[in-house]
Each structure stands twice: as structure tokens, then as C-alpha cells.
Amino acid sequence: MTNMTDTNKEFSRNKQINIYITEHFGRVSNANIGEIWNITEQAVYCRVERLKAKKLIKKSVKPFAVTNRKLKAKPKANKRDSVRRSKKNSYSNEDGVYKQEARNIMKQAIKVHGKILSLPFSTCELEKQILADNPNAFTFVGCEYESDTFAKMFQTIQKDEILKSVIEPYYGEIGDKIFNAKENEYSNLILDYCGILDTFSKEIKYTVENNIVGVGGAICVTLSKRNSAKEENIFKKINKNIPSNLFDDSVGETERAIRAFFMALVTVNSNYSIEEFFPYQDIKMENGKEALSKTGNIIRKTPMVLFVLRRNK
């Protein structure tokens, strides 16, 4: 008998492949698409013809001519990205010393076994570290919205037998999964956004208010301490309502707002608590040495802050 979970996964995968082909046909070769999704070039061709028949691909668009096995065309970002995110994944701190310390904190916070919703980036580094201790305890839904990064992430998964067996890659916004999740659907959430609170506040609030993580599970959230360029942004709104004595003067405006946001969130939703708070800022490295500016100062990367929330009941 066919397992219904496997059937649903296959349906989801087929849907993602068709979306990817629709968005990148004419800019990425059939061979490259096949390599990314681990299907034959002929299978891609058949899908293209079906999508043309459904008028989801314009017949006038010429297929990408290059047939070698390297991605030579950079697919443009999804149109929806410009609404919520920058068009390109600008993350560049995979090897940071403090980034690894943040991973250690998140790894220690993952105590409840089961399905984890995560943002693996191209390397799936945290997922590998979690699985190293207990390869049979977890499965993952790994989300990535940016096409180049997704292609690399997919290849990382396909090359590793353990990752391939436990990570279901999803090409799209993690918000798609969050806003469609059922109560207690995930054991833990790894929301390693590394972006600004303005962009992700609704997703974070939804996860808590709708209890999509089971009791005992952790919600790990990494945010940038950069402020938004918007005139009316969430930082300004929050800071207007923060008591002047809540934080000392050494805490900057952006960190004040982020911390107050999470404090208010667990106050309203009393079945959660803040378990960890870890601010960090890595140093840019070049050829194994600290990178220096023209004036001789050490170049530091964007300051980040990690929160770990725990669902207690």
C-alpha cells in the first residue's frame, strides 16, 4: 500500500519542480534543471511541453541552449521577493566564529524529536550538526526562496545520503509553511532569518499565537540589528511604548525594540518563555586574517541577535 505521507511529498515536489521550470525556462538549460532536481533532461523536456500546453510557459520563449552541467545563467529572483526581501541572498557569515556559537546554542535548544521547519542555506550546516548526534530523531522541511541558493542547497542534500533521507527541500518562502501549519505540526522551528524584524514579525507572531510548535519545542530566531529604512517601521512604533527604565543606556534603539518585541510576545502568550538571548557580531576574514579597512580598522559584519523561545505548555 502506498504511504500517504510519501504521496503528499511527491505531489509537493512535483509542484515545486513545475514552479521552478516556469520561472527559469529560457534562462536555465533543461540539463541544469534536471541536475538541480535530480531528474533526467528528457523528464524536464516532457514537463516543459505539458506546461506549454497549459499556457504556463510561452511557446515563443526559446529554451536555454547551453547543455553542459554547470549553471551558466543566473536565474532572476522571484517577483514576490521584491515585496518582502532583497532580490539576492546576501548572507555571507557561514564560517563566522560567533555564528558557530549561535549554532551551538540552537542545537542545544533542540530537545524534542520530530519534524523541524528550518532555513538550511546552501550548506545545511546546522542540520548536519543536529543529525550528527542523533540521525534518526529528526526530519526537516528546509526552505529557501532564492533560486541560486536553493539550487546549491538541493545539491548539498542530494550528495549526502543522510540529508537526502530526512530533509524535504521547499523552494519558496518559509512563510508559506508557517501560515499553513497546523497546531503542533512541528517539533521545533529554526528561523535563522538574519534579516530585519520589520520583514518577519508577522511570521514570528503567528508561530507563537497559533502554537505550530509542540509543547517542549523551541523556536530559534536570528535577526539583524540593522534598522529599517522605512519611515514608519516596527522599531519606531515599539520604542514609543517602551518605558525609559526598561533597558540601560548601553542598549541601542534597534536592540531595545527587538528585545521588547519578544518580551511582549511571551507576556501575551504566557505558555512561552525566552530561554536564550545571544547578541553577536563576527569579524570579516580575508585569507585567514582579519580584514582591515583603508584606515586600518577591523571590518565587522552585521550585528545579529539570537532568541530561543520555549513552549512550556
PLY file of the C-alpha trace (Angstrom):
ply
format ascii 1.0
element vertex 313
property float x
property float y
property float z
element edge 312
property int vertex1
property int vertex2
end_header
0.00 0.00 0.00
1.29 3.50 -0.86
2.15 5.64 2.15
0.00 8.81 2.11
2.86 10.91 3.52
5.11 9.79 0.68
2.36 10.57 -1.84
1.93 14.08 -0.43
5.70 14.67 -0.51
5.87 13.57 -4.14
2.96 15.85 -5.05
4.67 18.78 -3.29
7.97 18.02 -5.05
6.30 17.84 -8.48
4.62 21.17 -7.82
7.94 22.78 -6.83
9.67 21.41 -9.94
6.96 22.86 -12.19
7.18 26.24 -10.45
10.96 26.26 -10.88
10.70 25.35 -14.60
8.04 28.00 -15.18
10.19 30.71 -13.58
13.51 29.73 -15.18
12.69 28.27 -18.61
14.67 30.18 -21.22
17.38 31.16 -18.72
18.49 27.78 -17.37
19.06 24.71 -19.56
16.95 21.58 -19.27
20.11 19.69 -18.32
20.83 22.12 -15.47
17.25 21.97 -14.22
17.47 18.17 -14.28
20.70 18.28 -12.27
19.19 20.56 -9.65
16.09 18.41 -9.18
17.75 15.02 -9.79
15.59 14.12 -12.81
16.57 13.36 -16.41
16.83 16.02 -19.11
14.10 14.16 -21.00
11.81 14.37 -17.96
12.37 18.14 -17.85
11.55 18.37 -21.57
8.27 16.49 -21.04
7.33 18.79 -18.17
8.10 21.84 -20.33
5.82 20.56 -23.09
2.97 19.96 -20.62
3.42 23.44 -19.14
3.37 24.93 -22.64
0.14 23.05 -23.38
-1.38 24.58 -20.23
-0.10 28.00 -21.39
2.02 28.34 -18.26
5.11 28.82 -20.45
5.07 30.96 -23.57
5.76 28.87 -26.66
7.70 31.78 -28.16
10.37 31.59 -25.43
13.43 29.77 -26.72
14.96 27.15 -24.41
18.35 27.88 -22.94
20.94 26.50 -25.34
23.79 25.55 -23.01
23.74 21.83 -22.21
26.85 21.45 -20.07
26.49 20.50 -16.42
27.25 23.89 -14.88
24.78 26.66 -14.19
25.94 29.43 -16.50
22.81 31.54 -16.34
21.82 33.23 -13.11
18.05 32.86 -12.72
16.35 36.09 -11.72
14.75 36.22 -8.31
11.09 35.50 -7.90
8.91 38.61 -8.40
7.39 38.22 -4.95
10.84 38.61 -3.36
10.88 42.35 -4.04
7.90 42.76 -1.74
9.38 41.06 1.31
13.08 40.64 0.71
16.03 41.84 -1.29
16.27 40.12 -4.67
19.51 38.40 -3.77
20.51 36.32 -0.79
23.25 38.49 0.71
24.08 36.17 3.64
27.86 35.82 3.98
28.66 34.68 7.52
28.57 30.90 7.17
32.06 30.50 8.69
31.78 33.12 11.44
33.15 32.16 14.89
30.17 33.64 16.72
27.81 32.24 14.10
29.03 28.78 15.12
28.46 29.68 18.76
24.90 30.66 17.81
24.50 27.28 16.08
25.68 25.54 19.26
23.00 27.37 21.25
20.30 26.40 18.74
21.50 22.80 18.64
21.35 22.55 22.45
17.84 24.03 22.38
16.53 21.29 20.05
15.35 18.76 22.65
12.04 17.47 21.26
12.37 14.93 18.44
10.28 15.16 15.28
9.81 17.39 12.23
11.73 20.68 12.18
10.98 23.64 9.92
14.25 25.36 9.03
16.25 27.66 6.75
19.30 25.50 5.88
21.03 27.94 3.48
23.14 26.23 0.79
25.29 24.19 3.19
22.71 22.75 5.66
25.39 23.21 8.34
23.17 23.34 11.42
21.05 20.44 10.17
24.21 18.34 9.74
25.34 19.15 13.28
21.94 18.26 14.76
21.85 14.97 12.85
25.43 14.08 13.79
24.32 13.33 17.36
21.06 11.59 16.52
20.48 10.87 12.81
17.18 9.06 13.35
15.46 11.55 15.64
14.60 14.36 13.23
13.22 15.20 9.83
13.35 18.66 8.27
11.41 20.84 5.90
14.20 23.04 4.52
13.01 26.28 2.90
14.80 28.63 0.51
13.22 31.37 -1.63
16.25 32.47 -3.68
16.85 30.31 -6.74
20.67 30.17 -6.79
20.84 29.34 -3.09
18.07 26.75 -3.43
19.95 25.04 -6.28
23.08 24.77 -4.12
21.09 23.61 -1.10
19.34 20.95 -3.17
22.67 19.65 -4.47
24.08 19.56 -0.90
21.14 17.41 0.15
21.36 15.09 -2.85
25.07 14.41 -2.27
24.56 13.31 1.35
22.61 10.09 1.97
21.55 11.11 5.48
20.41 14.58 4.45
18.64 13.14 1.41
16.63 10.80 3.62
15.49 13.37 6.19
15.33 16.83 4.55
12.40 17.75 2.33
13.58 20.81 0.33
10.98 23.51 -0.30
11.54 26.15 -2.99
9.66 29.16 -1.64
9.13 31.39 1.37
9.23 29.77 4.81
6.14 31.87 5.48
4.24 29.59 3.08
4.83 26.76 5.54
4.27 28.84 8.68
0.93 30.33 7.68
-0.39 26.95 6.51
0.85 24.95 9.50
-1.47 23.09 11.86
-1.23 23.31 15.64
1.66 21.19 16.98
2.79 20.35 13.42
6.50 20.91 14.10
8.71 19.81 16.97
10.95 22.87 16.61
11.44 25.88 14.36
14.82 27.21 13.21
14.05 30.68 11.88
17.61 31.69 11.09
16.43 34.73 9.15
19.42 37.04 9.65
17.11 39.79 8.37
15.26 42.68 9.98
12.30 42.40 12.36
10.12 44.54 10.07
10.16 41.75 7.50
9.48 38.76 9.73
7.45 39.99 12.73
4.15 38.62 11.40
5.63 35.15 10.85
7.18 35.10 14.33
3.93 36.20 15.99
1.92 33.64 14.03
4.16 30.75 15.12
3.63 31.63 18.77
-0.02 32.66 18.69
-1.03 29.52 16.78
1.19 27.02 18.63
2.58 25.41 15.48
5.43 24.04 17.63
4.54 21.29 20.07
4.90 21.53 23.86
8.57 21.50 24.86
9.69 22.63 21.42
12.00 25.54 20.66
11.59 28.47 18.28
15.05 29.80 17.38
15.04 33.21 15.71
18.07 35.07 14.36
17.61 38.71 13.35
19.83 41.51 12.15
20.26 44.55 14.39
20.19 46.84 11.37
17.28 49.29 11.34
14.75 49.53 8.52
14.87 52.37 6.02
11.11 52.78 6.25
9.89 55.97 7.93
7.16 54.17 9.86
8.76 50.90 10.88
8.24 48.49 13.73
11.27 49.75 15.68
9.89 53.26 15.98
6.43 52.00 16.93
7.80 49.72 19.64
10.26 52.26 21.05
7.46 54.79 21.53
5.89 52.43 24.08
8.99 51.18 25.91
9.40 52.51 29.47
12.57 54.59 29.71
13.97 52.42 32.53
13.40 49.04 30.82
16.97 48.91 29.41
20.16 50.72 30.36
21.69 53.38 28.12
24.19 50.97 26.55
21.39 49.18 24.65
20.85 50.76 21.25
17.47 51.67 19.76
17.27 48.67 17.45
18.18 46.10 20.11
15.76 47.75 22.55
12.92 47.31 20.06
13.78 43.69 19.20
14.08 42.68 22.85
10.85 44.49 23.75
9.06 42.74 20.87
9.95 39.28 22.20
9.28 40.24 25.81
5.80 41.45 24.86
5.21 38.32 22.77
5.84 35.91 25.66
3.94 38.13 28.09
0.78 37.94 25.98
1.37 34.26 25.17
2.25 33.01 28.64
2.79 29.40 27.55
6.13 30.54 26.08
9.30 31.86 27.68
12.55 33.39 26.45
15.21 30.77 27.13
18.24 32.33 25.43
19.29 35.77 24.22
22.60 35.95 22.35
23.77 39.11 20.57
26.84 38.65 18.36
28.91 40.28 15.63
31.53 38.45 13.60
34.67 39.89 12.03
35.18 39.79 8.28
38.04 37.46 7.34
40.23 37.55 4.21
42.77 34.80 3.50
42.54 33.61 7.10
43.22 37.06 8.56
41.07 39.83 9.97
40.03 42.17 7.15
41.04 45.81 7.61
39.53 48.99 6.22
41.60 51.61 4.39
42.06 53.38 7.70
43.35 50.20 9.37
40.25 49.38 11.40
38.92 45.82 11.71
35.90 45.29 9.44
32.99 43.83 11.34
29.97 42.09 9.86
26.33 42.96 10.51
25.42 42.62 14.21
22.92 39.86 14.91
20.77 38.72 17.78
19.53 35.19 18.51
16.44 34.44 20.58
15.35 30.98 21.70
11.71 30.73 22.78
10.42 27.63 24.57
6.81 26.42 24.51
6.22 25.29 28.08
2.58 24.21 27.94
0 1
1 2
2 3
3 4
4 5
5 6
6 7
7 8
8 9
9 10
10 11
11 12
12 13
13 14
14 15
15 16
16 17
17 18
18 19
19 20
20 21
21 22
22 23
23 24
24 25
25 26
26 27
27 28
28 29
29 30
30 31
31 32
32 33
33 34
34 35
35 36
36 37
37 38
38 39
39 40
40 41
41 42
42 43
43 44
44 45
45 46
46 47
47 48
48 49
49 50
50 51
51 52
52 53
53 54
54 55
55 56
56 57
57 58
58 59
59 60
60 61
61 62
62 63
63 64
64 65
65 66
66 67
67 68
68 69
69 70
70 71
71 72
72 73
73 74
74 75
75 76
76 77
77 78
78 79
79 80
80 81
81 82
82 83
83 84
84 85
85 86
86 87
87 88
88 89
89 90
90 91
91 92
92 93
93 94
94 95
95 96
96 97
97 98
98 99
99 100
100 101
101 102
102 103
103 104
104 105
105 106
106 107
107 108
108 109
109 110
110 111
111 112
112 113
113 114
114 115
115 116
116 117
117 118
118 119
119 120
120 121
121 122
122 123
123 124
124 125
125 126
126 127
127 128
128 129
129 130
130 131
131 132
132 133
133 134
134 135
135 136
136 137
137 138
138 139
139 140
140 141
141 142
142 143
143 144
144 145
145 146
146 147
147 148
148 149
149 150
150 151
151 152
152 153
153 154
154 155
155 156
156 157
157 158
158 159
159 160
160 161
161 162
162 163
163 164
164 165
165 166
166 167
167 168
168 169
169 170
170 171
171 172
172 173
173 174
174 175
175 176
176 177
177 178
178 179
179 180
180 181
181 182
182 183
183 184
184 185
185 186
186 187
187 188
188 189
189 190
190 191
191 192
192 193
193 194
194 195
195 196
196 197
197 198
198 199
199 200
200 201
201 202
202 203
203 204
204 205
205 206
206 207
207 208
208 209
209 210
210 211
211 212
212 213
213 214
214 215
215 216
216 217
217 218
218 219
219 220
220 221
221 222
222 223
223 224
224 225
225 226
226 227
227 228
228 229
229 230
230 231
231 232
232 233
233 234
234 235
235 236
236 237
237 238
238 239
239 240
240 241
241 242
242 243
243 244
244 245
245 246
246 247
247 248
248 249
249 250
250 251
251 252
252 253
253 254
254 255
255 256
256 257
257 258
258 259
259 260
260 261
261 262
262 263
263 264
264 265
265 266
266 267
267 268
268 269
269 270
270 271
271 272
272 273
273 274
274 275
275 276
276 277
277 278
278 279
279 280
280 281
281 282
282 283
283 284
284 285
285 286
286 287
287 288
288 289
289 290
290 291
291 292
292 293
293 294
294 295
295 296
296 297
297 298
298 299
299 300
300 301
301 302
302 303
303 304
304 305
305 306
306 307
307 308
308 309
309 310
310 311
311 312
